[in-house]
């Protein structure tokens, strides 16, 4: 059911962003995600992205939530957008690489089924 083991994913949070509304949404999203409340986490990360569309950390976290809910196409798009915004971000790149590996494996498996 889960796209990837939760412990391998790294949430991103920009220092000092907790004082902004989008930062508060991200912080709350991380808190509920750690409790496994993925629908609420997704809602919070989507809200953070809508408040600050250029926030790569919010997009990374949204991608994690989407992945956990099985929305793999949307997760890929969110990771790729986050990487375009912050191409050198190690955490985002690591999460995307793990996602891509799992998604590629899942797609190969699906193609093998008759």
Biopython code that builds the backbone (N, CA, C, O; Angstrom):
import numpy as np
from Bio.PDB.StructureBuilder import StructureBuilder

atoms = [
    (1, "UNK", "N", (0.816, -1.190, 0.000)),
    (1, "UNK", "CA", (0.000, 0.000, 0.000)),
    (1, "UNK", "C", (0.860, 1.255, 0.000)),
    (1, "UNK", "O", (0.601, 2.163, -0.789)),
    (2, "UNK", "N", (1.858, 1.338, 0.842)),
    (2, "UNK", "CA", (2.724, 2.503, 0.867)),
    (2, "UNK", "C", (3.688, 2.461, -0.307)),
    (2, "UNK", "O", (4.145, 1.392, -0.712)),
    (3, "UNK", "N", (3.988, 3.626, -0.843)),
    (3, "UNK", "CA", (4.842, 3.716, -2.014)),
    (3, "UNK", "C", (6.286, 3.390, -1.697)),
    (3, "UNK", "O", (6.964, 2.727, -2.482)),
    (4, "UNK", "N", (6.748, 3.838, -0.581)),
    (4, "UNK", "CA", (8.130, 3.610, -0.162)),
    (4, "UNK", "C", (8.147, 3.608, 1.357)),
    (4, "UNK", "O", (7.271, 4.204, 1.983)),
    (5, "UNK", "N", (9.115, 2.956, 1.953)),
    (5, "UNK", "CA", (9.196, 2.985, 3.415)),
    (5, "UNK", "C", (9.293, 4.417, 3.922)),
    (5, "UNK", "O", (10.151, 5.184, 3.484)),
    (6, "UNK", "N", (8.418, 4.767, 4.838)),
    (6, "UNK", "CA", (8.335, 6.141, 5.332)),
    (6, "UNK", "C", (9.669, 6.654, 5.868)),
    (6, "UNK", "O", (10.001, 7.824, 5.677)),
    (7, "UNK", "N", (10.419, 5.813, 6.520)),
    (7, "UNK", "CA", (11.649, 6.264, 7.150)),
    (7, "UNK", "C", (12.726, 6.668, 6.154)),
    (7, "UNK", "O", (13.685, 7.339, 6.537)),
    (8, "UNK", "N", (12.599, 6.283, 4.896)),
    (8, "UNK", "CA", (13.609, 6.660, 3.915)),
    (8, "UNK", "C", (13.374, 8.057, 3.370)),
    (8, "UNK", "O", (14.269, 8.635, 2.753)),
    (9, "UNK", "N", (12.198, 8.606, 3.585)),
    (9, "UNK", "CA", (11.872, 9.924, 3.052)),
    (9, "UNK", "C", (12.256, 11.014, 4.038)),
    (9, "UNK", "O", (12.137, 10.844, 5.252)),
    (10, "UNK", "N", (12.712, 12.117, 3.509)),
    (10, "UNK", "CA", (13.158, 13.221, 4.349)),
    (10, "UNK", "C", (12.300, 14.443, 4.052)),
    (10, "UNK", "O", (12.289, 14.949, 2.930)),
    (11, "UNK", "N", (11.583, 14.910, 5.065)),
    (11, "UNK", "CA", (10.817, 16.126, 4.908)),
    (11, "UNK", "C", (11.772, 17.313, 4.889)),
    (11, "UNK", "O", (12.790, 17.326, 5.581)),
    (12, "UNK", "N", (11.425, 18.292, 4.095)),
    (12, "UNK", "CA", (12.254, 19.491, 4.003)),
    (12, "UNK", "C", (11.523, 20.639, 4.676)),
    (12, "UNK", "O", (10.303, 20.768, 4.572)),
    (13, "UNK", "N", (12.282, 21.459, 5.358)),
    (13, "UNK", "CA", (11.722, 22.635, 6.019)),
    (13, "UNK", "C", (12.777, 23.723, 6.016)),
    (13, "UNK", "O", (13.865, 23.548, 6.563)),
    (14, "UNK", "N", (12.454, 24.837, 5.403)),
    (14, "UNK", "CA", (13.401, 25.948, 5.315)),
    (14, "UNK", "C", (13.472, 26.677, 6.655)),
    (14, "UNK", "O", (12.436, 27.039, 7.213)),
    (15, "UNK", "N", (14.680, 26.897, 7.180)),
    (15, "UNK", "CA", (14.825, 27.619, 8.444)),
    (15, "UNK", "C", (14.174, 29.000, 8.364)),
    (15, "UNK", "O", (14.316, 29.709, 7.368)),
    (16, "UNK", "N", (13.468, 29.363, 9.413)),
    (16, "UNK", "CA", (12.857, 30.684, 9.470)),
    (16, "UNK", "C", (11.499, 30.756, 8.797)),
    (16, "UNK", "O", (10.821, 31.778, 8.903)),
    (17, "UNK", "N", (11.079, 29.698, 8.106)),
    (17, "UNK", "CA", (9.805, 29.768, 7.403)),
    (17, "UNK", "C", (8.613, 29.492, 8.319)),
    (17, "UNK", "O", (7.467, 29.679, 7.909)),
    (18, "UNK", "N", (8.865, 29.054, 9.543)),
    (18, "UNK", "CA", (7.765, 28.758, 10.458)),
    (18, "UNK", "C", (6.966, 30.000, 10.806)),
    (18, "UNK", "O", (5.818, 29.890, 11.237)),
    (19, "UNK", "N", (7.542, 31.171, 10.631)),
    (19, "UNK", "CA", (6.828, 32.390, 10.957)),
    (19, "UNK", "C", (5.846, 32.783, 9.853)),
    (19, "UNK", "O", (4.948, 33.590, 10.097)),
    (20, "UNK", "N", (5.992, 32.240, 8.661)),
    (20, "UNK", "CA", (5.080, 32.553, 7.572)),
    (20, "UNK", "C", (3.891, 31.607, 7.611)),
    (20, "UNK", "O", (3.955, 30.536, 8.214)),
    (21, "UNK", "N", (2.812, 32.013, 6.964)),
    (21, "UNK", "CA", (1.630, 31.159, 6.925)),
    (21, "UNK", "C", (1.943, 29.844, 6.232)),
    (21, "UNK", "O", (1.538, 28.783, 6.707)),
    (22, "UNK", "N", (2.671, 29.900, 5.097)),
    (22, "UNK", "CA", (3.013, 28.649, 4.416)),
    (22, "UNK", "C", (3.936, 27.803, 5.294)),
    (22, "UNK", "O", (3.838, 26.576, 5.295)),
    (23, "UNK", "N", (4.815, 28.444, 6.026)),
    (23, "UNK", "CA", (5.702, 27.722, 6.942)),
    (23, "UNK", "C", (4.934, 27.033, 8.055)),
    (23, "UNK", "O", (5.289, 25.933, 8.478)),
    (24, "UNK", "N", (3.887, 27.678, 8.524)),
    (24, "UNK", "CA", (3.054, 27.061, 9.560)),
    (24, "UNK", "C", (2.321, 25.847, 9.004)),
    (24, "UNK", "O", (2.168, 24.837, 9.691)),
    (25, "UNK", "N", (1.870, 25.951, 7.760)),
    (25, "UNK", "CA", (1.196, 24.821, 7.118)),
    (25, "UNK", "C", (2.174, 23.655, 6.943)),
    (25, "UNK", "O", (1.820, 22.499, 7.176)),
    (26, "UNK", "N", (3.396, 23.968, 6.534)),
    (26, "UNK", "CA", (4.410, 22.923, 6.359)),
    (26, "UNK", "C", (4.699, 22.243, 7.696)),
    (26, "UNK", "O", (4.733, 21.015, 7.777)),
    (27, "UNK", "N", (4.905, 23.033, 8.733)),
    (27, "UNK", "CA", (5.214, 22.473, 10.053)),
    (27, "UNK", "C", (4.086, 21.560, 10.536)),
    (27, "UNK", "O", (4.338, 20.472, 11.053)),
    (28, "UNK", "N", (2.854, 22.008, 10.365)),
    (28, "UNK", "CA", (1.724, 21.187, 10.797)),
    (28, "UNK", "C", (1.608, 19.935, 9.923)),
    (28, "UNK", "O", (1.312, 18.849, 10.420)),
    (29, "UNK", "N", (1.844, 20.097, 8.618)),
    (29, "UNK", "CA", (1.807, 18.956, 7.708)),
    (29, "UNK", "C", (2.817, 17.892, 8.086)),
    (29, "UNK", "O", (2.514, 16.699, 8.053)),
    (30, "UNK", "N", (4.016, 18.319, 8.444)),
    (30, "UNK", "CA", (5.046, 17.366, 8.868)),
    (30, "UNK", "C", (4.611, 16.647, 10.142)),
    (30, "UNK", "O", (4.778, 15.435, 10.280)),
    (31, "UNK", "N", (4.052, 17.419, 11.065)),
    (31, "UNK", "CA", (3.610, 16.828, 12.333)),
    (31, "UNK", "C", (2.563, 15.737, 12.104)),
    (31, "UNK", "O", (2.665, 14.659, 12.690)),
    (32, "UNK", "N", (1.566, 15.996, 11.266)),
    (32, "UNK", "CA", (0.521, 14.994, 11.046)),
    (32, "UNK", "C", (1.020, 13.846, 10.162)),
    (32, "UNK", "O", (0.569, 12.710, 10.312)),
    (33, "UNK", "N", (1.940, 14.135, 9.250)),
    (33, "UNK", "CA", (2.508, 13.067, 8.415)),
    (33, "UNK", "C", (3.259, 12.070, 9.275)),
    (33, "UNK", "O", (3.185, 10.864, 9.038)),
    (34, "UNK", "N", (3.970, 12.552, 10.253)),
    (34, "UNK", "CA", (4.705, 11.660, 11.149)),
    (34, "UNK", "C", (3.777, 10.754, 11.935)),
    (34, "UNK", "O", (4.201, 9.720, 12.450)),
    (35, "UNK", "N", (2.518, 11.136, 12.030)),
    (35, "UNK", "CA", (1.512, 10.306, 12.702)),
    (35, "UNK", "C", (0.776, 9.414, 11.700)),
    (35, "UNK", "O", (-0.123, 8.659, 12.068)),
    (36, "UNK", "N", (1.172, 9.514, 10.430)),
    (36, "UNK", "CA", (0.540, 8.688, 9.400)),
    (36, "UNK", "C", (-0.764, 9.241, 8.866)),
    (36, "UNK", "O", (-1.496, 8.532, 8.175)),
    (37, "UNK", "N", (-1.072, 10.491, 9.171)),
    (37, "UNK", "CA", (-2.320, 11.120, 8.720)),
    (37, "UNK", "C", (-2.070, 11.797, 7.364)),
    (37, "UNK", "O", (-1.963, 13.020, 7.271)),
    (38, "UNK", "N", (-1.979, 10.969, 6.322)),
    (38, "UNK", "CA", (-1.533, 11.448, 5.017)),
    (38, "UNK", "C", (-2.523, 12.370, 4.320)),
    (38, "UNK", "O", (-2.107, 13.263, 3.583)),
    (39, "UNK", "N", (-3.815, 12.178, 4.532)),
    (39, "UNK", "CA", (-4.797, 13.082, 3.901)),
    (39, "UNK", "C", (-4.655, 14.496, 4.462)),
    (39, "UNK", "O", (-4.665, 15.477, 3.718)),
    (40, "UNK", "N", (-4.523, 14.580, 5.765)),
    (40, "UNK", "CA", (-4.352, 15.898, 6.398)),
    (40, "UNK", "C", (-3.016, 16.513, 5.998)),
    (40, "UNK", "O", (-2.939, 17.712, 5.726)),
    (41, "UNK", "N", (-1.971, 15.700, 5.963)),
    (41, "UNK", "CA", (-0.654, 16.206, 5.557)),
    (41, "UNK", "C", (-0.710, 16.740, 4.132)),
    (41, "UNK", "O", (-0.202, 17.823, 3.844)),
    (42, "UNK", "N", (-1.326, 15.975, 3.253)),
    (42, "UNK", "CA", (-1.451, 16.418, 1.855)),
    (42, "UNK", "C", (-2.192, 17.749, 1.770)),
    (42, "UNK", "O", (-1.778, 18.657, 1.049)),
    (43, "UNK", "N", (-3.290, 17.853, 2.515)),
    (43, "UNK", "CA", (-4.060, 19.099, 2.534)),
    (43, "UNK", "C", (-3.178, 20.275, 2.971)),
    (43, "UNK", "O", (-3.203, 21.337, 2.349)),
    (44, "UNK", "N", (-2.408, 20.084, 4.029)),
    (44, "UNK", "CA", (-1.554, 21.161, 4.549)),
    (44, "UNK", "C", (-0.458, 21.528, 3.557)),
    (44, "UNK", "O", (-0.173, 22.710, 3.363)),
    (45, "UNK", "N", (0.158, 20.534, 2.927)),
    (45, "UNK", "CA", (1.219, 20.819, 1.964)),
    (45, "UNK", "C", (0.650, 21.475, 0.706)),
    (45, "UNK", "O", (1.285, 22.358, 0.130)),
    (46, "UNK", "N", (-0.539, 21.053, 0.276)),
    (46, "UNK", "CA", (-1.182, 21.711, -0.867)),
    (46, "UNK", "C", (-1.483, 23.168, -0.545)),
    (46, "UNK", "O", (-1.309, 24.046, -1.390)),
    (47, "UNK", "N", (-1.931, 23.419, 0.673)),
    (47, "UNK", "CA", (-2.216, 24.788, 1.103)),
    (47, "UNK", "C", (-0.934, 25.619, 1.124)),
    (47, "UNK", "O", (-0.930, 26.774, 0.698)),
    (48, "UNK", "N", (0.147, 25.031, 1.618)),
    (48, "UNK", "CA", (1.438, 25.734, 1.649)),
    (48, "UNK", "C", (1.896, 26.075, 0.237)),
    (48, "UNK", "O", (2.397, 27.173, -0.005)),
    (49, "UNK", "N", (1.727, 25.146, -0.692)),
    (49, "UNK", "CA", (2.120, 25.392, -2.088)),
    (49, "UNK", "C", (1.239, 26.466, -2.699)),
    (49, "UNK", "O", (1.732, 27.305, -3.454)),
    (50, "UNK", "N", (-0.045, 26.463, -2.393)),
    (50, "UNK", "CA", (-0.928, 27.495, -2.950)),
    (50, "UNK", "C", (-0.578, 28.880, -2.398)),
    (50, "UNK", "O", (-0.722, 29.883, -3.097)),
    (51, "UNK", "N", (-0.121, 28.931, -1.155)),
    (51, "UNK", "CA", (0.290, 30.202, -0.559)),
    (51, "UNK", "C", (1.647, 30.675, -1.076)),
    (51, "UNK", "O", (1.907, 31.875, -1.159)),
    (52, "UNK", "N", (2.504, 29.720, -1.421)),
    (52, "UNK", "CA", (3.863, 30.040, -1.873)),
    (52, "UNK", "C", (4.282, 29.029, -2.944)),
    (52, "UNK", "O", (4.999, 28.075, -2.640)),
    (53, "UNK", "N", (3.844, 29.223, -4.196)),
    (53, "UNK", "CA", (4.109, 28.263, -5.269)),
    (53, "UNK", "C", (5.588, 28.023, -5.556)),
    (53, "UNK", "O", (5.940, 27.009, -6.158)),
    (54, "UNK", "N", (6.447, 28.925, -5.141)),
    (54, "UNK", "CA", (7.875, 28.769, -5.366)),
    (54, "UNK", "C", (8.602, 28.094, -4.219)),
    (54, "UNK", "O", (9.833, 28.108, -4.179)),
    (55, "UNK", "N", (7.874, 27.505, -3.289)),
    (55, "UNK", "CA", (8.466, 26.881, -2.115)),
    (55, "UNK", "C", (8.798, 25.423, -2.426)),
    (55, "UNK", "O", (7.924, 24.556, -2.395)),
    (56, "UNK", "N", (10.057, 25.170, -2.722)),
    (56, "UNK", "CA", (10.503, 23.829, -3.095)),
    (56, "UNK", "C", (10.308, 22.830, -1.956)),
    (56, "UNK", "O", (9.996, 21.665, -2.203)),
    (57, "UNK", "N", (10.486, 23.270, -0.730)),
    (57, "UNK", "CA", (10.320, 22.368, 0.414)),
    (57, "UNK", "C", (8.868, 21.909, 0.524)),
    (57, "UNK", "O", (8.602, 20.736, 0.789)),
    (58, "UNK", "N", (7.926, 22.839, 0.320)),
    (58, "UNK", "CA", (6.507, 22.470, 0.371)),
    (58, "UNK", "C", (6.175, 21.481, -0.738)),
    (58, "UNK", "O", (5.418, 20.535, -0.523)),
    (59, "UNK", "N", (6.738, 21.697, -1.921)),
    (59, "UNK", "CA", (6.509, 20.774, -3.038)),
    (59, "UNK", "C", (7.100, 19.393, -2.756)),
    (59, "UNK", "O", (6.478, 18.377, -3.068)),
    (60, "UNK", "N", (8.280, 19.351, -2.176)),
    (60, "UNK", "CA", (8.893, 18.079, -1.789)),
    (60, "UNK", "C", (7.994, 17.333, -0.816)),
    (60, "UNK", "O", (7.746, 16.138, -0.980)),
    (61, "UNK", "N", (7.512, 18.033, 0.186)),
    (61, "UNK", "CA", (6.678, 17.402, 1.197)),
    (61, "UNK", "C", (5.338, 16.956, 0.606)),
    (61, "UNK", "O", (4.814, 15.900, 0.960)),
    (62, "UNK", "N", (4.791, 17.776, -0.301)),
    (62, "UNK", "CA", (3.568, 17.391, -0.990)),
    (62, "UNK", "C", (3.811, 16.122, -1.805)),
    (62, "UNK", "O", (2.968, 15.225, -1.823)),
    (63, "UNK", "N", (4.939, 16.044, -2.468)),
    (63, "UNK", "CA", (5.271, 14.851, -3.258)),
    (63, "UNK", "C", (5.322, 13.609, -2.378)),
    (63, "UNK", "O", (4.851, 12.546, -2.782)),
    (64, "UNK", "N", (5.885, 13.731, -1.190)),
    (64, "UNK", "CA", (5.940, 12.600, -0.262)),
    (64, "UNK", "C", (4.524, 12.151, 0.092)),
    (64, "UNK", "O", (4.218, 10.959, 0.062)),
    (65, "UNK", "N", (3.660, 13.119, 0.428)),
    (65, "UNK", "CA", (2.285, 12.780, 0.795)),
    (65, "UNK", "C", (1.548, 12.140, -0.383)),
    (65, "UNK", "O", (0.823, 11.161, -0.204)),
    (66, "UNK", "N", (1.729, 12.685, -1.572)),
    (66, "UNK", "CA", (1.093, 12.123, -2.765)),
    (66, "UNK", "C", (1.572, 10.691, -3.003)),
    (66, "UNK", "O", (0.782, 9.800, -3.315)),
    (67, "UNK", "N", (2.860, 10.493, -2.852)),
    (67, "UNK", "CA", (3.436, 9.161, -3.026)),
    (67, "UNK", "C", (2.836, 8.180, -2.026)),
    (67, "UNK", "O", (2.478, 7.061, -2.391)),
    (68, "UNK", "N", (2.727, 8.588, -0.788)),
    (68, "UNK", "CA", (2.178, 7.719, 0.252)),
    (68, "UNK", "C", (0.723, 7.371, -0.012)),
    (68, "UNK", "O", (0.242, 6.326, 0.426)),
    (69, "UNK", "N", (0.018, 8.243, -0.727)),
    (69, "UNK", "CA", (-1.387, 7.989, -1.044)),
    (69, "UNK", "C", (-1.569, 7.282, -2.389)),
    (69, "UNK", "O", (-2.695, 7.001, -2.798)),
    (70, "UNK", "N", (-0.474, 7.000, -3.063)),
    (70, "UNK", "CA", (-0.566, 6.277, -4.328)),
    (70, "UNK", "C", (-0.787, 7.145, -5.549)),
    (70, "UNK", "O", (-1.062, 6.617, -6.626)),
    (71, "UNK", "N", (-0.677, 8.445, -5.422)),
    (71, "UNK", "CA", (-0.833, 9.368, -6.550)),
    (71, "UNK", "C", (0.542, 9.600, -7.181)),
    (71, "UNK", "O", (1.119, 10.681, -7.067)),
    (72, "UNK", "N", (1.051, 8.563, -7.845)),
    (72, "UNK", "CA", (2.437, 8.559, -8.294)),
    (72, "UNK", "C", (2.731, 9.581, -9.392)),
    (72, "UNK", "O", (3.799, 10.192, -9.388)),
    (73, "UNK", "N", (1.811, 9.776, -10.322)),
    (73, "UNK", "CA", (2.020, 10.768, -11.370)),
    (73, "UNK", "C", (2.113, 12.179, -10.801)),
    (73, "UNK", "O", (2.974, 12.963, -11.201)),
    (74, "UNK", "N", (1.232, 12.494, -9.875)),
    (74, "UNK", "CA", (1.251, 13.808, -9.228)),
    (74, "UNK", "C", (2.500, 13.967, -8.360)),
    (74, "UNK", "O", (3.074, 15.053, -8.281)),
    (75, "UNK", "N", (2.910, 12.887, -7.718)),
    (75, "UNK", "CA", (4.123, 12.928, -6.889)),
    (75, "UNK", "C", (5.338, 13.238, -7.759)),
    (75, "UNK", "O", (6.162, 14.082, -7.405)),
    (76, "UNK", "N", (5.445, 12.554, -8.896)),
    (76, "UNK", "CA", (6.570, 12.799, -9.807)),
    (76, "UNK", "C", (6.597, 14.263, -10.247)),
    (76, "UNK", "O", (7.654, 14.893, -10.253)),
    (77, "UNK", "N", (5.442, 14.797, -10.610)),
    (77, "UNK", "CA", (5.365, 16.191, -11.059)),
    (77, "UNK", "C", (5.790, 17.156, -9.947)),
    (77, "UNK", "O", (6.487, 18.137, -10.208)),
    (78, "UNK", "N", (5.369, 16.877, -8.708)),
    (78, "UNK", "CA", (5.731, 17.747, -7.588)),
    (78, "UNK", "C", (7.230, 17.675, -7.302)),
    (78, "UNK", "O", (7.863, 18.703, -7.057)),
    (79, "UNK", "N", (7.804, 16.468, -7.330)),
    (79, "UNK", "CA", (9.250, 16.338, -7.128)),
    (79, "UNK", "C", (10.017, 17.089, -8.215)),
    (79, "UNK", "O", (10.970, 17.813, -7.926)),
    (80, "UNK", "N", (9.597, 16.915, -9.457)),
    (80, "UNK", "CA", (10.312, 17.558, -10.563)),
    (80, "UNK", "C", (10.230, 19.074, -10.489)),
    (80, "UNK", "O", (11.203, 19.767, -10.788)),
    (81, "UNK", "N", (9.078, 19.590, -10.094)),
    (81, "UNK", "CA", (8.943, 21.045, -9.933)),
    (81, "UNK", "C", (9.828, 21.541, -8.792)),
    (81, "UNK", "O", (10.470, 22.585, -8.904)),
    (82, "UNK", "N", (9.859, 20.784, -7.692)),
    (82, "UNK", "CA", (10.707, 21.166, -6.556)),
    (82, "UNK", "C", (12.177, 21.193, -6.969)),
    (82, "UNK", "O", (12.923, 22.091, -6.578)),
    (83, "UNK", "N", (12.585, 20.208, -7.758)),
    (83, "UNK", "CA", (13.982, 20.155, -8.204)),
    (83, "UNK", "C", (14.323, 21.281, -9.182)),
    (83, "UNK", "O", (15.459, 21.755, -9.210)),
    (84, "UNK", "N", (13.362, 21.701, -9.968)),
    (84, "UNK", "CA", (13.596, 22.851, -10.869)),
    (84, "UNK", "C", (13.805, 24.124, -10.057)),
    (84, "UNK", "O", (14.600, 24.989, -10.424)),
    (85, "UNK", "N", (13.075, 24.223, -8.949)),
    (85, "UNK", "CA", (13.205, 25.403, -8.091)),
    (85, "UNK", "C", (14.500, 25.390, -7.286)),
    (85, "UNK", "O", (15.114, 26.435, -7.068)),
    (86, "UNK", "N", (14.908, 24.205, -6.847)),
    (86, "UNK", "CA", (16.129, 24.062, -6.043)),
    (86, "UNK", "C", (16.918, 22.847, -6.527)),
    (86, "UNK", "O", (16.905, 21.797, -5.885)),
    (87, "UNK", "N", (17.599, 22.991, -7.653)),
    (87, "UNK", "CA", (18.280, 21.836, -8.249)),
    (87, "UNK", "C", (19.390, 21.234, -7.383)),
    (87, "UNK", "O", (19.717, 20.060, -7.554)),
    (88, "UNK", "N", (19.959, 21.975, -6.491)),
    (88, "UNK", "CA", (21.056, 21.462, -5.681)),
    (88, "UNK", "C", (20.635, 20.937, -4.316)),
    (88, "UNK", "O", (21.489, 20.591, -3.500)),
    (89, "UNK", "N", (19.329, 20.871, -4.053)),
    (89, "UNK", "CA", (18.863, 20.458, -2.737)),
    (89, "UNK", "C", (19.013, 18.947, -2.574)),
    (89, "UNK", "O", (18.342, 18.171, -3.255)),
    (90, "UNK", "N", (19.879, 18.546, -1.686)),
    (90, "UNK", "CA", (20.199, 17.135, -1.474)),
    (90, "UNK", "C", (19.001, 16.321, -1.012)),
    (90, "UNK", "O", (18.807, 15.197, -1.474)),
    (91, "UNK", "N", (18.191, 16.869, -0.106)),
    (91, "UNK", "CA", (17.049, 16.139, 0.426)),
    (91, "UNK", "C", (16.002, 15.880, -0.651)),
    (91, "UNK", "O", (15.467, 14.777, -0.761)),
    (92, "UNK", "N", (15.722, 16.900, -1.435)),
    (92, "UNK", "CA", (14.738, 16.736, -2.497)),
    (92, "UNK", "C", (15.248, 15.732, -3.532)),
    (92, "UNK", "O", (14.502, 14.862, -3.979)),
    (93, "UNK", "N", (16.504, 15.854, -3.904)),
    (93, "UNK", "CA", (17.079, 14.934, -4.880)),
    (93, "UNK", "C", (17.049, 13.501, -4.364)),
    (93, "UNK", "O", (16.716, 12.579, -5.108)),
    (94, "UNK", "N", (17.393, 13.312, -3.102)),
    (94, "UNK", "CA", (17.385, 11.976, -2.500)),
    (94, "UNK", "C", (15.982, 11.386, -2.517)),
    (94, "UNK", "O", (15.803, 10.222, -2.877)),
    (95, "UNK", "N", (14.984, 12.179, -2.132)),
    (95, "UNK", "CA", (13.605, 11.695, -2.135)),
    (95, "UNK", "C", (13.153, 11.339, -3.548)),
    (95, "UNK", "O", (12.504, 10.314, -3.761)),
    (96, "UNK", "N", (13.497, 12.187, -4.504)),
    (96, "UNK", "CA", (13.102, 11.939, -5.891)),
    (96, "UNK", "C", (13.767, 10.679, -6.433)),
    (96, "UNK", "O", (13.129, 9.883, -7.123)),
    (97, "UNK", "N", (15.034, 10.500, -6.125)),
    (97, "UNK", "CA", (15.741, 9.304, -6.582)),
    (97, "UNK", "C", (15.103, 8.034, -6.012)),
    (97, "UNK", "O", (14.918, 7.056, -6.736)),
    (98, "UNK", "N", (14.767, 8.047, -4.724)),
    (98, "UNK", "CA", (14.099, 6.903, -4.107)),
    (98, "UNK", "C", (12.731, 6.666, -4.736)),
    (98, "UNK", "O", (12.341, 5.529, -5.001)),
    (99, "UNK", "N", (12.018, 7.748, -4.966)),
    (99, "UNK", "CA", (10.705, 7.636, -5.597)),
    (99, "UNK", "C", (10.819, 7.039, -6.991)),
    (99, "UNK", "O", (10.095, 6.107, -7.340)),
    (100, "UNK", "N", (11.732, 7.581, -7.782)),
    (100, "UNK", "CA", (11.904, 7.116, -9.169)),
    (100, "UNK", "C", (12.246, 5.632, -9.211)),
    (100, "UNK", "O", (11.708, 4.886, -10.029)),
    (101, "UNK", "N", (13.135, 5.214, -8.335)),
    (101, "UNK", "CA", (13.519, 3.807, -8.276)),
    (101, "UNK", "C", (12.301, 2.923, -7.979)),
    (101, "UNK", "O", (12.082, 1.915, -8.651)),
    (102, "UNK", "N", (11.520, 3.303, -6.978)),
    (102, "UNK", "CA", (10.326, 2.527, -6.614)),
    (102, "UNK", "C", (9.272, 2.595, -7.711)),
    (102, "UNK", "O", (8.617, 1.596, -8.006)),
    (103, "UNK", "N", (9.106, 3.767, -8.315)),
    (103, "UNK", "CA", (8.095, 3.938, -9.360)),
    (103, "UNK", "C", (8.468, 3.147, -10.611)),
    (103, "UNK", "O", (7.605, 2.531, -11.237)),
    (104, "UNK", "N", (9.732, 3.163, -10.972)),
    (104, "UNK", "CA", (10.188, 2.392, -12.128)),
    (104, "UNK", "C", (9.957, 0.896, -11.893)),
    (104, "UNK", "O", (9.513, 0.181, -12.792)),
    (105, "UNK", "N", (10.258, 0.439, -10.694)),
    (105, "UNK", "CA", (10.058, -0.976, -10.343)),
    (105, "UNK", "C", (8.569, -1.323, -10.411)),
    (105, "UNK", "O", (8.189, -2.368, -10.940)),
    (106, "UNK", "N", (7.747, -0.450, -9.878)),
    (106, "UNK", "CA", (6.296, -0.658, -9.887)),
    (106, "UNK", "C", (5.768, -0.710, -11.331)),
    (106, "UNK", "O", (4.914, -1.536, -11.656)),
    (107, "UNK", "N", (6.279, 0.170, -12.181)),
    (107, "UNK", "CA", (5.846, 0.200, -13.579)),
    (107, "UNK", "C", (6.291, -1.044, -14.342)),
    (107, "UNK", "O", (5.541, -1.569, -15.166)),
    (108, "UNK", "N", (7.507, -1.519, -14.073)),
    (108, "UNK", "CA", (7.987, -2.753, -14.714)),
    (108, "UNK", "C", (7.120, -3.938, -14.304)),
    (108, "UNK", "O", (6.786, -4.790, -15.128)),
    (109, "UNK", "N", (6.759, -3.984, -13.026)),
    (109, "UNK", "CA", (5.917, -5.062, -12.514)),
    (109, "UNK", "C", (4.537, -5.033, -13.184)),
    (109, "UNK", "O", (3.991, -6.069, -13.563)),
    (110, "UNK", "N", (3.996, -3.834, -13.317)),
    (110, "UNK", "CA", (2.667, -3.681, -13.920)),
    (110, "UNK", "C", (2.670, -4.113, -15.388)),
    (110, "UNK", "O", (1.678, -4.663, -15.867)),
    (111, "UNK", "N", (3.753, -3.875, -16.096)),
    (111, "UNK", "CA", (3.855, -4.261, -17.507)),
    (111, "UNK", "C", (3.947, -5.770, -17.676)),
    (111, "UNK", "O", (3.517, -6.304, -18.698)),
    (112, "UNK", "N", (4.495, -6.454, -16.700)),
    (112, "UNK", "CA", (4.645, -7.910, -16.759)),
    (112, "UNK", "C", (3.319, -8.638, -16.561)),
    (112, "UNK", "O", (3.144, -9.759, -17.039)),
    (113, "UNK", "N", (2.391, -8.002, -15.859)),
    (113, "UNK", "CA", (1.102, -8.649, -15.599)),
    (113, "UNK", "C", (0.285, -8.701, -16.896)),
    (113, "UNK", "O", (0.223, -7.725, -17.643)),
    (114, "UNK", "N", (-0.341, -9.863, -17.150)),
    (114, "UNK", "CA", (-1.147, -10.015, -18.383)),
    (114, "UNK", "C", (-2.441, -9.247, -18.336)),
    (114, "UNK", "O", (-3.213, -9.280, -19.294)),
]
sb = StructureBuilder()
sb.init_structure("model")
sb.init_model(0)
sb.init_chain("A")
sb.init_seg("    ")
for serial, (resi, resn, name, xyz) in enumerate(atoms, 1):
    if name == "N":
        sb.init_residue(resn, " ", resi, " ")
    sb.init_atom(name, np.array(xyz, "f"), 0.0, 1.0, " ", f" {name:<3s}", serial, name[0])
structure = sb.get_structure()
